[in-house]
Amino acid sequence: MNDIRVSALVLLHPHEPQILMVRKEGTTSFMLPGGKPEIGESAEATIIREISEELGLTLEDGRLSPLGTFAADAANEADHRVIGDVFCYEGLPAELNVDGINHLAEIAEAAWFPYDPMPADTAERQFAPLTRLEVVPALNERGLLRQ
C-alpha cells in the first residue's frame, strides 16, 4: 500500500453542529479541505497554502492548532493510505461566507455536513475514511464538537 501525506483543516460551523468538507472534481467523496505538501514545506505551511488555493481563504497561523496525525484508506485512490496532519482553526477565516462557500482550483463543491452522526455513504456521495473514522472521533474525544 502506498502512502499519501497531506495536511487537512477542520472548520466548524459557528451555529450548527457541522463541519466543512470539499469534493474534488471527478470524485464523489467529501473530505476535509487541504492537500499535499510541496518539497520542503511544513505541514502548517501546506495547510495555509492549500486553503488559500482551494477556498480563497487566508488563515492566521496563530489561530491554527494541531489536532494530530491520522491514517486511513485514501478516499479517491485505490491501494493508497492517506496520512493526514490535521489542524483545527479557532473561529472562522474573515473571508468565509458561511452561507455560500467559495471554492477554487480542483474543488467542485464545498459544503457543511453534520458530524453527529455523519450522513451515511451512498453511491452518489461518500465521506473520506480519514474524516469519518479518525478526525471526527478525535474531535469528539477532545470535547471540540458542539452537540
C-alpha positions in Angstrom: 0.0 0.0 0.0 1.3 3.4 -0.9 1.2 6.4 1.5 0.0 9.9 0.6 0.9 12.6 3.0 -1.5 15.6 3.4 -2.4 18.5 5.6 -6.1 18.9 6.4 -8.2 21.6 8.1 -11.2 21.4 10.5 -13.5 24.3 10.2 -16.7 24.1 12.3 -19.9 25.9 11.5 -20.4 28.8 14.0 -24.1 27.9 14.8 -24.8 24.4 13.7 -23.1 21.0 14.6 -21.5 20.8 11.1 -18.0 20.5 9.6 -16.8 22.0 6.3 -15.9 19.4 3.6 -14.9 19.6 0.0 -15.3 17.4 -3.0 -12.7 17.4 -5.8 -13.6 17.4 -9.5 -14.3 14.0 -10.9 -14.9 12.3 -7.4 -17.8 11.5 -5.2 -16.0 11.7 -1.8 -16.2 14.6 0.5 -13.2 15.3 2.7 -11.6 18.0 4.8 -10.0 20.8 2.8 -6.3 20.5 2.4 -3.7 18.8 0.2 -0.2 17.5 -0.3 3.0 19.4 0.7 5.4 20.8 -1.7 9.1 19.8 -1.3 10.4 21.1 2.0 7.1 22.6 3.0 5.9 22.1 6.6 2.5 20.7 7.5 1.3 24.1 8.7 2.6 26.0 5.7 0.9 23.4 3.5 -2.5 23.9 5.1 -2.2 27.7 4.8 -1.3 27.5 1.1 -3.9 24.8 0.3 -6.8 26.7 1.9 -5.8 29.8 0.0 -5.7 27.8 -3.3 -8.9 25.7 -2.7 -11.2 28.1 -0.8 -9.6 31.6 -1.3 -9.3 32.0 2.5 -6.4 33.5 4.5 -5.5 31.5 7.6 -3.8 33.2 10.5 -1.1 30.8 11.8 -1.7 31.9 15.4 -5.3 30.5 15.2 -4.2 27.0 13.9 -3.7 24.2 16.4 -2.7 20.6 15.6 -5.3 18.0 16.2 -3.0 15.2 15.4 -1.7 12.9 12.6 -4.1 10.2 11.5 -4.0 7.4 8.9 -6.8 5.8 6.9 -7.6 4.4 3.5 -7.5 7.1 0.8 -10.9 8.1 -0.4 -10.1 8.6 -4.1 -7.1 6.4 -4.7 -7.3 2.6 -4.6 -4.5 0.8 -2.8 -3.4 4.0 -1.1 -3.4 5.2 2.5 -3.6 8.8 3.5 -1.6 10.1 6.4 -3.0 13.5 7.4 -1.6 16.2 9.6 -4.9 17.7 10.8 -5.3 21.2 12.1 -8.2 22.9 13.9 -8.9 26.6 13.3 -10.1 28.9 16.1 -13.2 30.6 14.8 -13.5 31.1 11.0 -11.4 33.0 8.4 -12.7 36.5 7.9 -13.4 36.0 4.2 -15.5 32.8 4.7 -19.2 33.3 3.6 -20.8 30.6 5.8 -23.9 30.5 3.6 -22.1 30.5 0.2 -18.7 28.9 0.4 -16.4 29.9 -2.4 -14.3 27.2 -3.9 -11.5 27.3 -6.4 -8.9 25.1 -8.2 -9.8 21.4 -8.4 -12.6 21.8 -5.8 -16.1 21.0 -7.4 -18.1 21.6 -4.2 -17.7 22.8 -0.7 -20.5 22.3 1.9 -21.3 21.9 5.6 -22.2 18.4 6.8 -23.4 17.2 10.2 -20.9 15.3 12.3 -23.0 13.6 15.0 -23.7 11.4 13.2 -22.2 12.0 9.8 -24.6 11.1 7.0 -24.4 7.6 5.6 -22.4 7.0 2.5 -24.4 6.5 -0.7 -23.4 5.5 -4.3 -23.5 9.3 -5.2 -21.8 10.7 -2.1 -19.2 9.3 0.3 -17.2 10.7 3.1 -13.4 10.2 3.4 -12.5 7.5 5.9 -9.9 9.8 7.5 -12.7 12.3 8.4 -15.3 9.7 9.4 -13.1 7.2 11.2 -10.3 9.3 12.7 -10.9 13.0 12.8 -14.5 13.3 14.0 -13.8 10.7 16.8 -10.7 12.7 17.8 -12.6 16.0 17.9 -15.3 14.3 20.0 -12.8 12.8 22.3 -11.2 16.2 22.9 -14.5 17.9 23.5 -14.2 20.1 20.5 -17.6 19.3 18.9 -20.8 21.1 19.6 -23.7 18.8 20.4 
